[in-house]
Amino acid sequence: EIYLCEILEFEPPTRMVWSWVLDGRQADGATRVEFRLEEVDGSTRLTVRHSGDRDPETVEKLKGGWPVKLEQLEETLQG
C-alpha cells in the first residue's frame, strides 16, 4: 500500500496537520490528522485527532493502529 501524504498546516513547535490518501482510492476524500503539543504541569501532552475516514473497514483498522504507533513513539522518546 502507498500512502500519498500532504502537509496542510505547520506551526512549529506545537501543531501539524496533514492528510493522506491510500493509493488514491479514497473516493470520499483524504484523511486528516492533527497533531498538537501542549505543556501540562511540566510535561508535554500530545493530542492526535484523526478524521475523514468513512469506510467502516478503514475506521476499524485505524482504531487499532494509532495506539500501537503512539506506544512506539513513547518507547522511542523514553530511549
GIPE-V338711 format. One record per residue. N is the residue number from 0. RES is the residue in one small letter. SS is DSSP state (alpha for helix, beta for strand, coil for the rest). PSI is psi in radians with two decimals (* if undefined). Layout:
n=N res=RES ss=SS psi=PSI
n=N res=RES ss=SS psi=PSI
//
This chain:
n=0 res=e ss=coil psi=2.48
n=1 res=i ss=coil psi=2.20
n=2 res=y ss=beta psi=2.13
n=3 res=l ss=beta psi=1.97
n=4 res=c ss=beta psi=2.65
n=5 res=e ss=beta psi=2.30
n=6 res=i ss=beta psi=2.14
n=7 res=l ss=beta psi=-0.68
n=8 res=e ss=beta psi=2.50
n=9 res=f ss=beta psi=1.97
n=10 res=e ss=beta psi=1.35
n=11 res=p ss=coil psi=2.50
n=12 res=p ss=coil psi=0.35
n=13 res=t ss=coil psi=-0.28
n=14 res=r ss=beta psi=2.45
n=15 res=m ss=beta psi=2.38
n=16 res=v ss=beta psi=2.29
n=17 res=w ss=beta psi=2.90
n=18 res=s ss=beta psi=2.82
n=19 res=w ss=beta psi=2.72
n=20 res=v ss=beta psi=2.25
n=21 res=l ss=beta psi=1.96
n=22 res=d ss=coil psi=0.41
n=23 res=g ss=coil psi=0.34
n=24 res=r ss=coil psi=-0.12
n=25 res=q ss=coil psi=1.72
n=26 res=a ss=coil psi=-0.47
n=27 res=d ss=coil psi=0.09
n=28 res=g ss=coil psi=3.07
n=29 res=a ss=coil psi=2.73
n=30 res=t ss=beta psi=2.54
n=31 res=r ss=beta psi=2.29
n=32 res=v ss=beta psi=2.25
n=33 res=e ss=beta psi=2.28
n=34 res=f ss=beta psi=2.22
n=35 res=r ss=beta psi=2.32
n=36 res=l ss=beta psi=2.37
n=37 res=e ss=beta psi=2.57
n=38 res=e ss=beta psi=2.30
n=39 res=v ss=beta psi=1.97
n=40 res=d ss=coil psi=0.79
n=41 res=g ss=coil psi=0.03
n=42 res=s ss=beta psi=3.10
n=43 res=t ss=beta psi=2.27
n=44 res=r ss=beta psi=2.29
n=45 res=l ss=beta psi=2.18
n=46 res=t ss=beta psi=2.27
n=47 res=v ss=beta psi=2.17
n=48 res=r ss=beta psi=2.12
n=49 res=h ss=beta psi=2.20
n=50 res=s ss=beta psi=2.90
n=51 res=g ss=coil psi=-0.32
n=52 res=d ss=coil psi=2.25
n=53 res=r ss=coil psi=-0.29
n=54 res=d ss=coil psi=2.05
n=55 res=p ss=alpha psi=-0.62
n=56 res=e ss=alpha psi=-0.76
n=57 res=t ss=alpha psi=-0.73
n=58 res=v ss=alpha psi=-0.81
n=59 res=e ss=alpha psi=-0.70
n=60 res=k ss=alpha psi=-0.77
n=61 res=l ss=alpha psi=-0.51
n=62 res=k ss=alpha psi=-0.63
n=63 res=g ss=alpha psi=-0.42
n=64 res=g ss=alpha psi=-0.76
n=65 res=w ss=alpha psi=-0.77
n=66 res=p ss=alpha psi=-0.68
n=67 res=v ss=alpha psi=-0.81
n=68 res=k ss=alpha psi=-0.68
n=69 res=l ss=alpha psi=-0.61
n=70 res=e ss=alpha psi=-0.71
n=71 res=q ss=alpha psi=-0.70
n=72 res=l ss=alpha psi=-0.78
n=73 res=e ss=alpha psi=-0.78
n=74 res=e ss=alpha psi=-0.72
n=75 res=t ss=alpha psi=-0.77
n=76 res=l ss=alpha psi=-0.53
n=77 res=q ss=alpha psi=-0.25
n=78 res=g ss=coil psi=*
//
